[in-house]
Amino acid sequence: MNPERKEILNLISLPGRMNAAEAAWRLGFEPDHIPILVSAGQLKPLGNPPPGAVKFFLTAEIEQKKGDARWMNKATELIRLKVKDKNERAAKNRHHKRVNAGGQPPRNGNNGRHE
């Protein structure tokens, strides 16, 4: 386990706010899932940070959401769908690059030959 994560998870008294990585660890998500949850309106950063700025989250809200089964189910499903969509788009892009590079995808198991 990441030592920084272990330290955050084991604090007796948590700070009033957390950055995205800390919030992700407390919620059980990956740090790259936090922007997805923010853009979907499932998490609200403190203040009004501009795009690309470090975002902080109210610890009390993170702790409340951590214990909310309904919210966790919704957030987990949202992440699953976003990751699935991203993977499907990446696979489609790989396919298009291969075809545009002159390769033809195999058809009907006959390696593209028509008999």
Phi and psi restraints in degrees (range 20) as a CNS / XPLOR table:
assign (resid 1 and name C) (resid 2 and name N)
       (resid 2 and name CA) (resid 2 and name C) 1.0 -55.3 20.0 2
assign (resid 2 and name N) (resid 2 and name CA)
       (resid 2 and name C) (resid 3 and name N) 1.0 125.8 20.0 2
assign (resid 2 and name C) (resid 3 and name N)
       (resid 3 and name CA) (resid 3 and name C) 1.0 -59.2 20.0 2
assign (resid 3 and name N) (resid 3 and name CA)
       (resid 3 and name C) (resid 4 and name N) 1.0 -37.1 20.0 2
assign (resid 3 and name C) (resid 4 and name N)
       (resid 4 and name CA) (resid 4 and name C) 1.0 -64.3 20.0 2
assign (resid 4 and name N) (resid 4 and name CA)
       (resid 4 and name C) (resid 5 and name N) 1.0 -41.5 20.0 2
assign (resid 4 and name C) (resid 5 and name N)
       (resid 5 and name CA) (resid 5 and name C) 1.0 -63.6 20.0 2
assign (resid 5 and name N) (resid 5 and name CA)
       (resid 5 and name C) (resid 6 and name N) 1.0 -44.2 20.0 2
assign (resid 5 and name C) (resid 6 and name N)
       (resid 6 and name CA) (resid 6 and name C) 1.0 -60.0 20.0 2
assign (resid 6 and name N) (resid 6 and name CA)
       (resid 6 and name C) (resid 7 and name N) 1.0 -41.6 20.0 2
assign (resid 6 and name C) (resid 7 and name N)
       (resid 7 and name CA) (resid 7 and name C) 1.0 -62.7 20.0 2
assign (resid 7 and name N) (resid 7 and name CA)
       (resid 7 and name C) (resid 8 and name N) 1.0 -45.3 20.0 2
assign (resid 7 and name C) (resid 8 and name N)
       (resid 8 and name CA) (resid 8 and name C) 1.0 -64.3 20.0 2
assign (resid 8 and name N) (resid 8 and name CA)
       (resid 8 and name C) (resid 9 and name N) 1.0 -43.1 20.0 2
assign (resid 8 and name C) (resid 9 and name N)
       (resid 9 and name CA) (resid 9 and name C) 1.0 -67.9 20.0 2
assign (resid 9 and name N) (resid 9 and name CA)
       (resid 9 and name C) (resid 10 and name N) 1.0 -23.5 20.0 2
assign (resid 9 and name C) (resid 10 and name N)
       (resid 10 and name CA) (resid 10 and name C) 1.0 -101.8 20.0 2
assign (resid 10 and name N) (resid 10 and name CA)
       (resid 10 and name C) (resid 11 and name N) 1.0 5.5 20.0 2
assign (resid 10 and name C) (resid 11 and name N)
       (resid 11 and name CA) (resid 11 and name C) 1.0 -64.3 20.0 2
assign (resid 11 and name N) (resid 11 and name CA)
       (resid 11 and name C) (resid 12 and name N) 1.0 137.9 20.0 2
assign (resid 11 and name C) (resid 12 and name N)
       (resid 12 and name CA) (resid 12 and name C) 1.0 -74.1 20.0 2
assign (resid 12 and name N) (resid 12 and name CA)
       (resid 12 and name C) (resid 13 and name N) 1.0 -44.8 20.0 2
assign (resid 12 and name C) (resid 13 and name N)
       (resid 13 and name CA) (resid 13 and name C) 1.0 -119.1 20.0 2
assign (resid 13 and name N) (resid 13 and name CA)
       (resid 13 and name C) (resid 14 and name N) 1.0 116.4 20.0 2
assign (resid 13 and name C) (resid 14 and name N)
       (resid 14 and name CA) (resid 14 and name C) 1.0 -79.9 20.0 2
assign (resid 14 and name N) (resid 14 and name CA)
       (resid 14 and name C) (resid 15 and name N) 1.0 152.8 20.0 2
assign (resid 14 and name C) (resid 15 and name N)
       (resid 15 and name CA) (resid 15 and name C) 1.0 -68.3 20.0 2
assign (resid 15 and name N) (resid 15 and name CA)
       (resid 15 and name C) (resid 16 and name N) 1.0 166.2 20.0 2
assign (resid 15 and name C) (resid 16 and name N)
       (resid 16 and name CA) (resid 16 and name C) 1.0 -69.8 20.0 2
assign (resid 16 and name N) (resid 16 and name CA)
       (resid 16 and name C) (resid 17 and name N) 1.0 -26.5 20.0 2
assign (resid 16 and name C) (resid 17 and name N)
       (resid 17 and name CA) (resid 17 and name C) 1.0 -137.0 20.0 2
assign (resid 17 and name N) (resid 17 and name CA)
       (resid 17 and name C) (resid 18 and name N) 1.0 158.3 20.0 2
assign (resid 17 and name C) (resid 18 and name N)
       (resid 18 and name CA) (resid 18 and name C) 1.0 -131.5 20.0 2
assign (resid 18 and name N) (resid 18 and name CA)
       (resid 18 and name C) (resid 19 and name N) 1.0 149.0 20.0 2
assign (resid 18 and name C) (resid 19 and name N)
       (resid 19 and name CA) (resid 19 and name C) 1.0 -81.2 20.0 2
assign (resid 19 and name N) (resid 19 and name CA)
       (resid 19 and name C) (resid 20 and name N) 1.0 178.6 20.0 2
assign (resid 19 and name C) (resid 20 and name N)
       (resid 20 and name CA) (resid 20 and name C) 1.0 -61.3 20.0 2
assign (resid 20 and name N) (resid 20 and name CA)
       (resid 20 and name C) (resid 21 and name N) 1.0 -42.2 20.0 2
assign (resid 20 and name C) (resid 21 and name N)
       (resid 21 and name CA) (resid 21 and name C) 1.0 -65.0 20.0 2
assign (resid 21 and name N) (resid 21 and name CA)
       (resid 21 and name C) (resid 22 and name N) 1.0 -43.1 20.0 2
assign (resid 21 and name C) (resid 22 and name N)
       (resid 22 and name CA) (resid 22 and name C) 1.0 -64.5 20.0 2
assign (resid 22 and name N) (resid 22 and name CA)
       (resid 22 and name C) (resid 23 and name N) 1.0 -42.5 20.0 2
assign (resid 22 and name C) (resid 23 and name N)
       (resid 23 and name CA) (resid 23 and name C) 1.0 -62.6 20.0 2
assign (resid 23 and name N) (resid 23 and name CA)
       (resid 23 and name C) (resid 24 and name N) 1.0 -42.4 20.0 2
assign (resid 23 and name C) (resid 24 and name N)
       (resid 24 and name CA) (resid 24 and name C) 1.0 -59.9 20.0 2
assign (resid 24 and name N) (resid 24 and name CA)
       (resid 24 and name C) (resid 25 and name N) 1.0 -45.9 20.0 2
assign (resid 24 and name C) (resid 25 and name N)
       (resid 25 and name CA) (resid 25 and name C) 1.0 -63.4 20.0 2
assign (resid 25 and name N) (resid 25 and name CA)
       (resid 25 and name C) (resid 26 and name N) 1.0 -42.0 20.0 2
assign (resid 25 and name C) (resid 26 and name N)
       (resid 26 and name CA) (resid 26 and name C) 1.0 -65.1 20.0 2
assign (resid 26 and name N) (resid 26 and name CA)
       (resid 26 and name C) (resid 27 and name N) 1.0 -34.5 20.0 2
assign (resid 26 and name C) (resid 27 and name N)
       (resid 27 and name CA) (resid 27 and name C) 1.0 -83.7 20.0 2
assign (resid 27 and name N) (resid 27 and name CA)
       (resid 27 and name C) (resid 28 and name N) 1.0 -17.0 20.0 2
assign (resid 27 and name C) (resid 28 and name N)
       (resid 28 and name CA) (resid 28 and name C) 1.0 89.2 20.0 2
assign (resid 28 and name N) (resid 28 and name CA)
       (resid 28 and name C) (resid 29 and name N) 1.0 18.3 20.0 2
assign (resid 28 and name C) (resid 29 and name N)
       (resid 29 and name CA) (resid 29 and name C) 1.0 -104.6 20.0 2
assign (resid 29 and name N) (resid 29 and name CA)
       (resid 29 and name C) (resid 30 and name N) 1.0 173.0 20.0 2
assign (resid 29 and name C) (resid 30 and name N)
       (resid 30 and name CA) (resid 30 and name C) 1.0 -86.2 20.0 2
assign (resid 30 and name N) (resid 30 and name CA)
       (resid 30 and name C) (resid 31 and name N) 1.0 150.0 20.0 2
assign (resid 30 and name C) (resid 31 and name N)
       (resid 31 and name CA) (resid 31 and name C) 1.0 -55.7 20.0 2
assign (resid 31 and name N) (resid 31 and name CA)
       (resid 31 and name C) (resid 32 and name N) 1.0 -33.2 20.0 2
assign (resid 31 and name C) (resid 32 and name N)
       (resid 32 and name CA) (resid 32 and name C) 1.0 -75.9 20.0 2
assign (resid 32 and name N) (resid 32 and name CA)
       (resid 32 and name C) (resid 33 and name N) 1.0 -4.1 20.0 2
assign (resid 32 and name C) (resid 33 and name N)
       (resid 33 and name CA) (resid 33 and name C) 1.0 -83.4 20.0 2
assign (resid 33 and name N) (resid 33 and name CA)
       (resid 33 and name C) (resid 34 and name N) 1.0 -22.3 20.0 2
assign (resid 33 and name C) (resid 34 and name N)
       (resid 34 and name CA) (resid 34 and name C) 1.0 -61.9 20.0 2
assign (resid 34 and name N) (resid 34 and name CA)
       (resid 34 and name C) (resid 35 and name N) 1.0 -45.6 20.0 2
assign (resid 34 and name C) (resid 35 and name N)
       (resid 35 and name CA) (resid 35 and name C) 1.0 -59.6 20.0 2
assign (resid 35 and name N) (resid 35 and name CA)
       (resid 35 and name C) (resid 36 and name N) 1.0 -31.9 20.0 2
assign (resid 35 and name C) (resid 36 and name N)
       (resid 36 and name CA) (resid 36 and name C) 1.0 -65.1 20.0 2
assign (resid 36 and name N) (resid 36 and name CA)
       (resid 36 and name C) (resid 37 and name N) 1.0 -45.4 20.0 2
assign (resid 36 and name C) (resid 37 and name N)
       (resid 37 and name CA) (resid 37 and name C) 1.0 -67.2 20.0 2
assign (resid 37 and name N) (resid 37 and name CA)
       (resid 37 and name C) (resid 38 and name N) 1.0 -36.0 20.0 2
assign (resid 37 and name C) (resid 38 and name N)
       (resid 38 and name CA) (resid 38 and name C) 1.0 -66.3 20.0 2
assign (resid 38 and name N) (resid 38 and name CA)
       (resid 38 and name C) (resid 39 and name N) 1.0 -47.7 20.0 2
assign (resid 38 and name C) (resid 39 and name N)
       (resid 39 and name CA) (resid 39 and name C) 1.0 -65.8 20.0 2
assign (resid 39 and name N) (resid 39 and name CA)
       (resid 39 and name C) (resid 40 and name N) 1.0 -25.6 20.0 2
assign (resid 39 and name C) (resid 40 and name N)
       (resid 40 and name CA) (resid 40 and name C) 1.0 -87.4 20.0 2
assign (resid 40 and name N) (resid 40 and name CA)
       (resid 40 and name C) (resid 41 and name N) 1.0 -0.7 20.0 2
assign (resid 40 and name C) (resid 41 and name N)
       (resid 41 and name CA) (resid 41 and name C) 1.0 79.5 20.0 2
assign (resid 41 and name N) (resid 41 and name CA)
       (resid 41 and name C) (resid 42 and name N) 1.0 13.7 20.0 2
assign (resid 41 and name C) (resid 42 and name N)
       (resid 42 and name CA) (resid 42 and name C) 1.0 -86.3 20.0 2
assign (resid 42 and name N) (resid 42 and name CA)
       (resid 42 and name C) (resid 43 and name N) 1.0 -20.2 20.0 2
assign (resid 42 and name C) (resid 43 and name N)
       (resid 43 and name CA) (resid 43 and name C) 1.0 -132.8 20.0 2
assign (resid 43 and name N) (resid 43 and name CA)
       (resid 43 and name C) (resid 44 and name N) 1.0 141.8 20.0 2
assign (resid 43 and name C) (resid 44 and name N)
       (resid 44 and name CA) (resid 44 and name C) 1.0 -120.5 20.0 2
assign (resid 44 and name N) (resid 44 and name CA)
       (resid 44 and name C) (resid 45 and name N) 1.0 119.3 20.0 2
assign (resid 44 and name C) (resid 45 and name N)
       (resid 45 and name CA) (resid 45 and name C) 1.0 -70.6 20.0 2
assign (resid 45 and name N) (resid 45 and name CA)
       (resid 45 and name C) (resid 46 and name N) 1.0 156.8 20.0 2
assign (resid 45 and name C) (resid 46 and name N)
       (resid 46 and name CA) (resid 46 and name C) 1.0 -71.3 20.0 2
assign (resid 46 and name N) (resid 46 and name CA)
       (resid 46 and name C) (resid 47 and name N) 1.0 148.3 20.0 2
assign (resid 46 and name C) (resid 47 and name N)
       (resid 47 and name CA) (resid 47 and name C) 1.0 69.7 20.0 2
assign (resid 47 and name N) (resid 47 and name CA)
       (resid 47 and name C) (resid 48 and name N) 1.0 -150.7 20.0 2
assign (resid 47 and name C) (resid 48 and name N)
       (resid 48 and name CA) (resid 48 and name C) 1.0 -134.5 20.0 2
assign (resid 48 and name N) (resid 48 and name CA)
       (resid 48 and name C) (resid 49 and name N) 1.0 68.6 20.0 2
assign (resid 48 and name C) (resid 49 and name N)
       (resid 49 and name CA) (resid 49 and name C) 1.0 -70.8 20.0 2
assign (resid 49 and name N) (resid 49 and name CA)
       (resid 49 and name C) (resid 50 and name N) 1.0 139.3 20.0 2
assign (resid 49 and name C) (resid 50 and name N)
       (resid 50 and name CA) (resid 50 and name C) 1.0 -71.3 20.0 2
assign (resid 50 and name N) (resid 50 and name CA)
       (resid 50 and name C) (resid 51 and name N) 1.0 161.2 20.0 2
assign (resid 50 and name C) (resid 51 and name N)
       (resid 51 and name CA) (resid 51 and name C) 1.0 -55.3 20.0 2
assign (resid 51 and name N) (resid 51 and name CA)
       (resid 51 and name C) (resid 52 and name N) 1.0 137.3 20.0 2
assign (resid 51 and name C) (resid 52 and name N)
       (resid 52 and name CA) (resid 52 and name C) 1.0 87.0 20.0 2
assign (resid 52 and name N) (resid 52 and name CA)
       (resid 52 and name C) (resid 53 and name N) 1.0 -10.5 20.0 2
assign (resid 52 and name C) (resid 53 and name N)
       (resid 53 and name CA) (resid 53 and name C) 1.0 -80.4 20.0 2
assign (resid 53 and name N) (resid 53 and name CA)
       (resid 53 and name C) (resid 54 and name N) 1.0 157.5 20.0 2
assign (resid 53 and name C) (resid 54 and name N)
       (resid 54 and name CA) (resid 54 and name C) 1.0 -63.6 20.0 2
assign (resid 54 and name N) (resid 54 and name CA)
       (resid 54 and name C) (resid 55 and name N) 1.0 133.6 20.0 2
assign (resid 54 and name C) (resid 55 and name N)
       (resid 55 and name CA) (resid 55 and name C) 1.0 -111.3 20.0 2
assign (resid 55 and name N) (resid 55 and name CA)
       (resid 55 and name C) (resid 56 and name N) 1.0 141.4 20.0 2
assign (resid 55 and name C) (resid 56 and name N)
       (resid 56 and name CA) (resid 56 and name C) 1.0 -119.9 20.0 2
assign (resid 56 and name N) (resid 56 and name CA)
       (resid 56 and name C) (resid 57 and name N) 1.0 151.5 20.0 2
assign (resid 56 and name C) (resid 57 and name N)
       (resid 57 and name CA) (resid 57 and name C) 1.0 -128.9 20.0 2
assign (resid 57 and name N) (resid 57 and name CA)
       (resid 57 and name C) (resid 58 and name N) 1.0 145.2 20.0 2
assign (resid 57 and name C) (resid 58 and name N)
       (resid 58 and name CA) (resid 58 and name C) 1.0 -67.5 20.0 2
assign (resid 58 and name N) (resid 58 and name CA)
       (resid 58 and name C) (resid 59 and name N) 1.0 121.7 20.0 2
assign (resid 58 and name C) (resid 59 and name N)
       (resid 59 and name CA) (resid 59 and name C) 1.0 -57.9 20.0 2
assign (resid 59 and name N) (resid 59 and name CA)
       (resid 59 and name C) (resid 60 and name N) 1.0 -41.7 20.0 2
assign (resid 59 and name C) (resid 60 and name N)
       (resid 60 and name CA) (resid 60 and name C) 1.0 -60.2 20.0 2
assign (resid 60 and name N) (resid 60 and name CA)
       (resid 60 and name C) (resid 61 and name N) 1.0 -37.6 20.0 2
assign (resid 60 and name C) (resid 61 and name N)
       (resid 61 and name CA) (resid 61 and name C) 1.0 -69.9 20.0 2
assign (resid 61 and name N) (resid 61 and name CA)
       (resid 61 and name C) (resid 62 and name N) 1.0 -39.9 20.0 2
assign (resid 61 and name C) (resid 62 and name N)
       (resid 62 and name CA) (resid 62 and name C) 1.0 -61.9 20.0 2
assign (resid 62 and name N) (resid 62 and name CA)
       (resid 62 and name C) (resid 63 and name N) 1.0 -45.1 20.0 2
assign (resid 62 and name C) (resid 63 and name N)
       (resid 63 and name CA) (resid 63 and name C) 1.0 -64.6 20.0 2
assign (resid 63 and name N) (resid 63 and name CA)
       (resid 63 and name C) (resid 64 and name N) 1.0 -37.9 20.0 2
assign (resid 63 and name C) (resid 64 and name N)
       (resid 64 and name CA) (resid 64 and name C) 1.0 -64.9 20.0 2
assign (resid 64 and name N) (resid 64 and name CA)
       (resid 64 and name C) (resid 65 and name N) 1.0 -45.2 20.0 2
assign (resid 64 and name C) (resid 65 and name N)
       (resid 65 and name CA) (resid 65 and name C) 1.0 -66.5 20.0 2
assign (resid 65 and name N) (resid 65 and name CA)
       (resid 65 and name C) (resid 66 and name N) 1.0 -34.7 20.0 2
assign (resid 65 and name C) (resid 66 and name N)
       (resid 66 and name CA) (resid 66 and name C) 1.0 -58.9 20.0 2
assign (resid 66 and name N) (resid 66 and name CA)
       (resid 66 and name C) (resid 67 and name N) 1.0 -33.0 20.0 2
assign (resid 66 and name C) (resid 67 and name N)
       (resid 67 and name CA) (resid 67 and name C) 1.0 -95.2 20.0 2
assign (resid 67 and name N) (resid 67 and name CA)
       (resid 67 and name C) (resid 68 and name N) 1.0 2.8 20.0 2
assign (resid 67 and name C) (resid 68 and name N)
       (resid 68 and name CA) (resid 68 and name C) 1.0 -99.1 20.0 2
assign (resid 68 and name N) (resid 68 and name CA)
       (resid 68 and name C) (resid 69 and name N) 1.0 100.9 20.0 2
assign (resid 68 and name C) (resid 69 and name N)
       (resid 69 and name CA) (resid 69 and name C) 1.0 -59.4 20.0 2
assign (resid 69 and name N) (resid 69 and name CA)
       (resid 69 and name C) (resid 70 and name N) 1.0 -38.0 20.0 2
assign (resid 69 and name C) (resid 70 and name N)
       (resid 70 and name CA) (resid 70 and name C) 1.0 -63.6 20.0 2
assign (resid 70 and name N) (resid 70 and name CA)
       (resid 70 and name C) (resid 71 and name N) 1.0 -46.6 20.0 2
assign (resid 70 and name C) (resid 71 and name N)
       (resid 71 and name CA) (resid 71 and name C) 1.0 -64.5 20.0 2
assign (resid 71 and name N) (resid 71 and name CA)
       (resid 71 and name C) (resid 72 and name N) 1.0 -43.5 20.0 2
assign (resid 71 and name C) (resid 72 and name N)
       (resid 72 and name CA) (resid 72 and name C) 1.0 -62.0 20.0 2
assign (resid 72 and name N) (resid 72 and name CA)
       (resid 72 and name C) (resid 73 and name N) 1.0 -41.0 20.0 2
assign (resid 72 and name C) (resid 73 and name N)
       (resid 73 and name CA) (resid 73 and name C) 1.0 -61.7 20.0 2
assign (resid 73 and name N) (resid 73 and name CA)
       (resid 73 and name C) (resid 74 and name N) 1.0 -45.6 20.0 2
assign (resid 73 and name C) (resid 74 and name N)
       (resid 74 and name CA) (resid 74 and name C) 1.0 -63.6 20.0 2
assign (resid 74 and name N) (resid 74 and name CA)
       (resid 74 and name C) (resid 75 and name N) 1.0 -46.5 20.0 2
assign (resid 74 and name C) (resid 75 and name N)
       (resid 75 and name CA) (resid 75 and name C) 1.0 -64.5 20.0 2
assign (resid 75 and name N) (resid 75 and name CA)
       (resid 75 and name C) (resid 76 and name N) 1.0 -41.7 20.0 2
assign (resid 75 and name C) (resid 76 and name N)
       (resid 76 and name CA) (resid 76 and name C) 1.0 -63.4 20.0 2
assign (resid 76 and name N) (resid 76 and name CA)
       (resid 76 and name C) (resid 77 and name N) 1.0 -43.3 20.0 2
assign (resid 76 and name C) (resid 77 and name N)
       (resid 77 and name CA) (resid 77 and name C) 1.0 -66.7 20.0 2
assign (resid 77 and name N) (resid 77 and name CA)
       (resid 77 and name C) (resid 78 and name N) 1.0 -40.0 20.0 2
assign (resid 77 and name C) (resid 78 and name N)
       (resid 78 and name CA) (resid 78 and name C) 1.0 -59.9 20.0 2
assign (resid 78 and name N) (resid 78 and name CA)
       (resid 78 and name C) (resid 79 and name N) 1.0 -46.6 20.0 2
assign (resid 78 and name C) (resid 79 and name N)
       (resid 79 and name CA) (resid 79 and name C) 1.0 -62.9 20.0 2
assign (resid 79 and name N) (resid 79 and name CA)
       (resid 79 and name C) (resid 80 and name N) 1.0 -44.5 20.0 2
assign (resid 79 and name C) (resid 80 and name N)
       (resid 80 and name CA) (resid 80 and name C) 1.0 -57.4 20.0 2
assign (resid 80 and name N) (resid 80 and name CA)
       (resid 80 and name C) (resid 81 and name N) 1.0 -46.2 20.0 2
assign (resid 80 and name C) (resid 81 and name N)
       (resid 81 and name CA) (resid 81 and name C) 1.0 -66.7 20.0 2
assign (resid 81 and name N) (resid 81 and name CA)
       (resid 81 and name C) (resid 82 and name N) 1.0 -40.2 20.0 2
assign (resid 81 and name C) (resid 82 and name N)
       (resid 82 and name CA) (resid 82 and name C) 1.0 -65.5 20.0 2
assign (resid 82 and name N) (resid 82 and name CA)
       (resid 82 and name C) (resid 83 and name N) 1.0 -42.2 20.0 2
assign (resid 82 and name C) (resid 83 and name N)
       (resid 83 and name CA) (resid 83 and name C) 1.0 -67.0 20.0 2
assign (resid 83 and name N) (resid 83 and name CA)
       (resid 83 and name C) (resid 84 and name N) 1.0 -40.8 20.0 2
assign (resid 83 and name C) (resid 84 and name N)
       (resid 84 and name CA) (resid 84 and name C) 1.0 -61.0 20.0 2
assign (resid 84 and name N) (resid 84 and name CA)
       (resid 84 and name C) (resid 85 and name N) 1.0 -46.3 20.0 2
assign (resid 84 and name C) (resid 85 and name N)
       (resid 85 and name CA) (resid 85 and name C) 1.0 -61.5 20.0 2
assign (resid 85 and name N) (resid 85 and name CA)
       (resid 85 and name C) (resid 86 and name N) 1.0 -43.7 20.0 2
assign (resid 85 and name C) (resid 86 and name N)
       (resid 86 and name CA) (resid 86 and name C) 1.0 -61.6 20.0 2
assign (resid 86 and name N) (resid 86 and name CA)
       (resid 86 and name C) (resid 87 and name N) 1.0 -44.1 20.0 2
assign (resid 86 and name C) (resid 87 and name N)
       (resid 87 and name CA) (resid 87 and name C) 1.0 -64.9 20.0 2
assign (resid 87 and name N) (resid 87 and name CA)
       (resid 87 and name C) (resid 88 and name N) 1.0 -40.2 20.0 2
assign (resid 87 and name C) (resid 88 and name N)
       (resid 88 and name CA) (resid 88 and name C) 1.0 -65.9 20.0 2
assign (resid 88 and name N) (resid 88 and name CA)
       (resid 88 and name C) (resid 89 and name N) 1.0 -40.6 20.0 2
assign (resid 88 and name C) (resid 89 and name N)
       (resid 89 and name CA) (resid 89 and name C) 1.0 -65.6 20.0 2
assign (resid 89 and name N) (resid 89 and name CA)
       (resid 89 and name C) (resid 90 and name N) 1.0 -39.3 20.0 2
assign (resid 89 and name C) (resid 90 and name N)
       (resid 90 and name CA) (resid 90 and name C) 1.0 -64.4 20.0 2
assign (resid 90 and name N) (resid 90 and name CA)
       (resid 90 and name C) (resid 91 and name N) 1.0 -41.6 20.0 2
assign (resid 90 and name C) (resid 91 and name N)
       (resid 91 and name CA) (resid 91 and name C) 1.0 -64.8 20.0 2
assign (resid 91 and name N) (resid 91 and name CA)
       (resid 91 and name C) (resid 92 and name N) 1.0 -40.1 20.0 2
assign (resid 91 and name C) (resid 92 and name N)
       (resid 92 and name CA) (resid 92 and name C) 1.0 -64.3 20.0 2
assign (resid 92 and name N) (resid 92 and name CA)
       (resid 92 and name C) (resid 93 and name N) 1.0 -41.6 20.0 2
assign (resid 92 and name C) (resid 93 and name N)
       (resid 93 and name CA) (resid 93 and name C) 1.0 -64.5 20.0 2
assign (resid 93 and name N) (resid 93 and name CA)
       (resid 93 and name C) (resid 94 and name N) 1.0 -40.5 20.0 2
assign (resid 93 and name C) (resid 94 and name N)
       (resid 94 and name CA) (resid 94 and name C) 1.0 -62.3 20.0 2
assign (resid 94 and name N) (resid 94 and name CA)
       (resid 94 and name C) (resid 95 and name N) 1.0 -41.0 20.0 2
assign (resid 94 and name C) (resid 95 and name N)
       (resid 95 and name CA) (resid 95 and name C) 1.0 -61.6 20.0 2
assign (resid 95 and name N) (resid 95 and name CA)
       (resid 95 and name C) (resid 96 and name N) 1.0 -47.5 20.0 2
assign (resid 95 and name C) (resid 96 and name N)
       (resid 96 and name CA) (resid 96 and name C) 1.0 -64.8 20.0 2
assign (resid 96 and name N) (resid 96 and name CA)
       (resid 96 and name C) (resid 97 and name N) 1.0 -38.9 20.0 2
assign (resid 96 and name C) (resid 97 and name N)
       (resid 97 and name CA) (resid 97 and name C) 1.0 -63.1 20.0 2
assign (resid 97 and name N) (resid 97 and name CA)
       (resid 97 and name C) (resid 98 and name N) 1.0 -41.5 20.0 2
assign (resid 97 and name C) (resid 98 and name N)
       (resid 98 and name CA) (resid 98 and name C) 1.0 -64.7 20.0 2
assign (resid 98 and name N) (resid 98 and name CA)
       (resid 98 and name C) (resid 99 and name N) 1.0 -44.0 20.0 2
assign (resid 98 and name C) (resid 99 and name N)
       (resid 99 and name CA) (resid 99 and name C) 1.0 -67.2 20.0 2
assign (resid 99 and name N) (resid 99 and name CA)
       (resid 99 and name C) (resid 100 and name N) 1.0 -43.8 20.0 2
assign (resid 99 and name C) (resid 100 and name N)
       (resid 100 and name CA) (resid 100 and name C) 1.0 -67.7 20.0 2
assign (resid 100 and name N) (resid 100 and name CA)
       (resid 100 and name C) (resid 101 and name N) 1.0 -21.8 20.0 2
assign (resid 100 and name C) (resid 101 and name N)
       (resid 101 and name CA) (resid 101 and name C) 1.0 -83.2 20.0 2
assign (resid 101 and name N) (resid 101 and name CA)
       (resid 101 and name C) (resid 102 and name N) 1.0 3.4 20.0 2
assign (resid 101 and name C) (resid 102 and name N)
       (resid 102 and name CA) (resid 102 and name C) 1.0 104.6 20.0 2
assign (resid 102 and name N) (resid 102 and name CA)
       (resid 102 and name C) (resid 103 and name N) 1.0 -11.5 20.0 2
assign (resid 102 and name C) (resid 103 and name N)
       (resid 103 and name CA) (resid 103 and name C) 1.0 -83.7 20.0 2
assign (resid 103 and name N) (resid 103 and name CA)
       (resid 103 and name C) (resid 104 and name N) 1.0 143.2 20.0 2
assign (resid 103 and name C) (resid 104 and name N)
       (resid 104 and name CA) (resid 104 and name C) 1.0 -108.2 20.0 2
assign (resid 104 and name N) (resid 104 and name CA)
       (resid 104 and name C) (resid 105 and name N) 1.0 134.8 20.0 2
assign (resid 104 and name C) (resid 105 and name N)
       (resid 105 and name CA) (resid 105 and name C) 1.0 -66.9 20.0 2
assign (resid 105 and name N) (resid 105 and name CA)
       (resid 105 and name C) (resid 106 and name N) 1.0 144.2 20.0 2
assign (resid 105 and name C) (resid 106 and name N)
       (resid 106 and name CA) (resid 106 and name C) 1.0 -60.4 20.0 2
assign (resid 106 and name N) (resid 106 and name CA)
       (resid 106 and name C) (resid 107 and name N) 1.0 144.3 20.0 2
assign (resid 106 and name C) (resid 107 and name N)
       (resid 107 and name CA) (resid 107 and name C) 1.0 -122.0 20.0 2
assign (resid 107 and name N) (resid 107 and name CA)
       (resid 107 and name C) (resid 108 and name N) 1.0 134.6 20.0 2
assign (resid 107 and name C) (resid 108 and name N)
       (resid 108 and name CA) (resid 108 and name C) 1.0 51.1 20.0 2
assign (resid 108 and name N) (resid 108 and name CA)
       (resid 108 and name C) (resid 109 and name N) 1.0 29.3 20.0 2
assign (resid 108 and name C) (resid 109 and name N)
       (resid 109 and name CA) (resid 109 and name C) 1.0 72.0 20.0 2
assign (resid 109 and name N) (resid 109 and name CA)
       (resid 109 and name C) (resid 110 and name N) 1.0 8.1 20.0 2
assign (resid 109 and name C) (resid 110 and name N)
       (resid 110 and name CA) (resid 110 and name C) 1.0 -109.8 20.0 2
assign (resid 110 and name N) (resid 110 and name CA)
       (resid 110 and name C) (resid 111 and name N) 1.0 26.3 20.0 2
assign (resid 110 and name C) (resid 111 and name N)
       (resid 111 and name CA) (resid 111 and name C) 1.0 53.6 20.0 2
assign (resid 111 and name N) (resid 111 and name CA)
       (resid 111 and name C) (resid 112 and name N) 1.0 31.5 20.0 2
assign (resid 111 and name C) (resid 112 and name N)
       (resid 112 and name CA) (resid 112 and name C) 1.0 85.0 20.0 2
assign (resid 112 and name N) (resid 112 and name CA)
       (resid 112 and name C) (resid 113 and name N) 1.0 -3.8 20.0 2
assign (resid 112 and name C) (resid 113 and name N)
       (resid 113 and name CA) (resid 113 and name C) 1.0 -79.1 20.0 2
assign (resid 113 and name N) (resid 113 and name CA)
       (resid 113 and name C) (resid 114 and name N) 1.0 139.9 20.0 2
assign (resid 113 and name C) (resid 114 and name N)
       (resid 114 and name CA) (resid 114 and name C) 1.0 -104.8 20.0 2
assign (resid 114 and name N) (resid 114 and name CA)
       (resid 114 and name C) (resid 115 and name N) 1.0 125.4 20.0 2
